[in-house]
Amino acid sequence: MAGSHGGSPKSWLAVIVILIGFTVGGVALCIGPSWMLFWVGAGIVAVGGVIALVVDIFSDVIIDAPRVPLDHTS
């Protein structure tokens, strides 16, 4: 993935799990609120956070070469 900011599949797994948890919790608040379902969503987010720590998501950064902005004033 050179030249991309895509990240690795293991990092995306953590992000997808966290997004599922937020979605479950958000739906739970909209349909009731259903507090049991909300806490299930919060638990899913916590599991996603643990996955993110295990796969060291913050070190999964792909850095491109520095970009120099063009000077359009001249």
N, C-alpha and C positions, 0 to 999 in steps of 0.2 A: 504494500500500500504506500509506496514512496510517493511523496508529493500530495498526500491526502491527510485529512484530519479525521479519518474514519474510525480509528481505534480497532481493537482486536475483538473477535467474537466473544471471548470471555468477559470483556468489559460490557459489551452490548447485552449479554445475558443478565448481568447485574442491573443494568438500566431498565431492561424490559420487566424484570421482576418488580422493581421499585414502581414503575409506571402502572403495572397491574394492581399493586397495592393501593396506589393513589386513586385509581379508577374505582376499585371496589369500595374504598372509604367514601369517595365522592358520591357514588350512587347510593350508598347507605344513608348518607345525609339527606339526599334528595327524596328518597322514597318513604321517609318516616318522620323523623330519623330512626333508623334501626341501629341502635347502639352496639348490639352484638356484632352485626355485619361490619360496622365501622371499626371495631377493635380487631376483627379478622383482617381487614385491610391494613390497619396499622401494624399488625403482626407480619403481614406479607412485606410491608415496607422495611421492617426491621430485619427480616431474613435477607432481603435484597441488599441492605446495608452491610450485613455480615459477608455476603458473597462479594461485595465490592471491596471490603477489607482483605478478604482472602486472596482475591485475584490482583490486589494492589492496583486498583483502577487509576489512582493518581499518578502512577509512573507510566501509564499507557498513553503517552503523549507523543505524537509524531510532529516534529518541528521542521518546517520548511526553511529554506534560505530566507534571510531578511528581504523584505520587499521595499524598494525605494520608490516613493511616489514621484510621478512625473511632474515637472514644473511647467505649467501651461501659461505662465505669465509672460514668458519671453517670446 
